[in-house]
Amino acid sequence: MSGVSGVSGMGWILGKRFFLPVTCAVVAAAVATGCLLYQPLEPSMLWHPFEATAYCDYGFTASGVYVRDGIVAGDPRVLPLGSVIDVKIGDEVRFDQQVMDTGGKVKGYIVDIWMPTCEEAIQFGNPEVKVRVKKLGQLRN
């Protein structure tokens, strides 16, 4: 890669250490194309900022269970299927929500919360929330 300045040896991308040459061009290309390196959040007591949406579909989730209260959809790169999370919406905390679904628009740090009616889903809107991972899921979709 002549003409591209970079570092060799140890490099850092999005908080992870890599022992391969990392060039500015590689990082710039990933950011420009929207290709971000999402990684599952580890269980901890830390609250992570997420965007929330709500859905009101009935039927089976990506994991094969029927939708119900306590089911949420997440990006499996960040919240693998089967993960158990707490979601803080303002002062309210919804404990032990199960990530059992995915969605076409659920990319990155977004959690999509199931609601029993579409009116509730519309009223819920699109708030910023905090998510705490209690257990990392192992299911495949």
Secondary structure by P-SEA (a helix, b strand, c coil): cccbbbbccccccccccccccccaaaaaaaaaacccbbbbbccccbbbbbbbbbbbccccccccccccccbbbcccccccccbbbbbbcccccccccccccccccccccbbbbbbccaaaaaaaccccbbbbbcccccccc
